[in-house]
Amino acid sequence: MLTRDFLLKADCKTAFGAIEESLLWSPEQRAASLAATLSCRPDDGPVWIFGYGSLMWNPVLDYSESCTGTLVGWHRAFCLRLTAGRGSACQPGRMLALKEGGRTTGVAYRLRDCALEEELTLLWKREMITGCYLPTWCKLALDDGRTVNALVFIMDPRHPLYESDTSVQVIAPLIAAASGPLGTNAQYLFSLEQELVKLGMQDDCLNELVNKVRYLLGGAGQPGLAC
């Protein structure tokens, strides 16, 4: 399981598996991306982070508050070719991102102002190893009735690891077969399913994928914790 201590100590060149050098972002590139994102901060209110994948069950963040919510205009899609972490260059899997259209339910985390830089730096180390996401400020409807500005990691369709075909027949065999230093790709999928069920959330597009991957694994795939 991905831990805070692991992230703090991790050398991004080796900790997640072999990453093509041309894709790997330097600490300076991550810092510049973070600075650019903060310069676009829509207001001086609290910073919220929207988790729609592993951040839902393993945020590894120091936050003061969390709340479920809905992001309108974006939907979950396994559109990121996974060559490290839970996949490899020889046996790539698929990682979750957001694509335009629809809506996504997830969990929002309010960061502490006193630890903002530390927490965001750690988050960028987790999410922006190859700069595959576009960190974007979005309006998020929390389930308690509030509307907040939240930072959301959306897939960059210009990135070399972006894959446009997310049909179940294409991605299910990839997810069923891929694994890496952080575990199996299927384990991630099953953990996502488990968390959505736990929170009473529904993602119809995910159900078909889960069932297909379980079938390919001979019914052996069971929900479990992932990073």
Secondary structure as UniProt FT lines:
FT   HELIX           4..9
FT   TURN            12..16
FT   TURN            21..23
FT   HELIX           27..39
FT   STRAND          48..51
FT   HELIX           54..57
FT   STRAND          63..82
FT   STRAND          93..111
FT   HELIX           113..115
FT   HELIX           116..127
FT   STRAND          133..142
FT   TURN            143..144
FT   STRAND          147..155
FT   TURN            157..158
FT   TURN            160..161
FT   HELIX           168..177
FT   STRAND          179..180
FT   TURN            181..182
FT   STRAND          183..184
FT   HELIX           185..198
FT   TURN            199..200
FT   HELIX           204..216
FT   TURN            217..219
//
